[in-house]
């Protein structure tokens, strides 16, 4: 049988983290609605509102919602971040609407199954951050990846390895949501316990719990605000959120 996909048992986590849920979030973000429309009503993300007057006109030539490539998007976002005048509140709102806090946290903040993203701007460049968002399966840390276990009879299981002892290999096959902290956790999910004697191979699955392309459908200015929020560590005083005066012509 093929590898079993993660079963997102919580409707909240499904909306926040699945590809379908991402489209719903993007639709709500672009339209300014307080809640996503029913799934049957959404076919694509509607056009977002144009950049505010505070955004420097020369920063970016804004396009419409689409699927992004890292190589194409990186120089656009770099120019926007260098120009300044980013919208902190929109960056924060985008971070929340896409469900990022469910899995990630800044420093000592709450967060679930994903890595701490404080200081991400100092650890990697814009291209690195965009790669992590658009292509999360490209580089997966051993701390956050999943395993693919194949038995001697050809049955396969995929999930987060939580135990590997002399008797069983135990995988958490899905992640759930802690309603108290609104974060994802491997606890409380379905467990697969495979007898060690039945195991043929244990490999990295190559599949990240994070769905790819979460920012597809956003416009470039929204992506720039999100990157500014991430790189700043959520600091509204960061220079990227200040309007930079135009250089006088000499």
C-alpha positions, 0 to 999 in steps of 0.5 A, a space after each residue: 500500500 502507498 504511504 499513508 498521508 497525514 490526517 489532520 484531525 482538527 478542522 481548524 488545523 486543516 483550514 490553516 495548514 492544508 493546501 485547500 485551507 491555504 486558498 481559503 485563508 488567502 481569499 479571506 486575506 485578499 477580500 478583507 473578510 473576517 472569515 473564509 467562505 465555504 470551500 465550495 464557493 472558492 475556486 481561486 484567490 480574488 484580487 487583492 487590494 492595491 498597495 497603500 499610498 505609504 508603499 514607495 511607488 518605485 519599490 515593486 511593479 506589483 503583479 497579480 496572484 500566481 504561483 511563484 518561483 524562488 529565483 524570480 521572486 527573490 530580487 523583487 522582494 529584496 528591492 521592496 525590503 530595501 526600499 522600506 515602507 512595508 506594512 507591519 500590520 499586514 505582514 502580521 495579519 498575513 502570518 496569522 491568516 496563513 496559520 504560521 503560528 500554529 506550527 512556528 514561534 518566535 523565541 520563547 513564544 508558543 509554537 508547535 511542530 515547526 522550528 523556532 523562526 526567531 532570528 531567521 533573517 540572520 540565519 538565511 537570506 531572502 532566497 532561503 526564507 522563500 525556499 523554505 516557504 515555497 519548497 518545504 520538502 527541499 531541505 528538511 531538518 532531522 528534528 522536524 522531518 518524518 520517517 517512511 517505514 516499510 515492512 517485510 510484507 511491503 506495507 508502508 507507514 509514514 509519520 513522525 518517529 516518537 519511539 524506536 526501541 527493542 520491541 516497536 518502531 512507533 510513528 505519530 501518523 497525524 498531528 492535532 491541535 492544542 485548543 488551549 495554545 492553538 498550536 500543532 502537536 504530535 500528541 493525541 494523534 493516531 499511532 502506528 506501532 510496527 514490530 521491530 522484527 517486521 521492519 524492512 527499512 526506515 528512511 527519511 520520507 522527504 515530506 515536510 508537514 508544511 504544505 508547499 506554496 503557502 504564499 502562492 496567491 498572494 500579491 508581491 506586496 503582501 509577500 514583502 510585508 510577510 517577509 519583513 515581519 519574519 525577518 524583523 522578528 515581529 518588531 514594528 520598529 524595524 527599519 523595513 517598516 519606515 518610509 524612506 525619503 526619496 534621495 534628492 536629485 543632485 
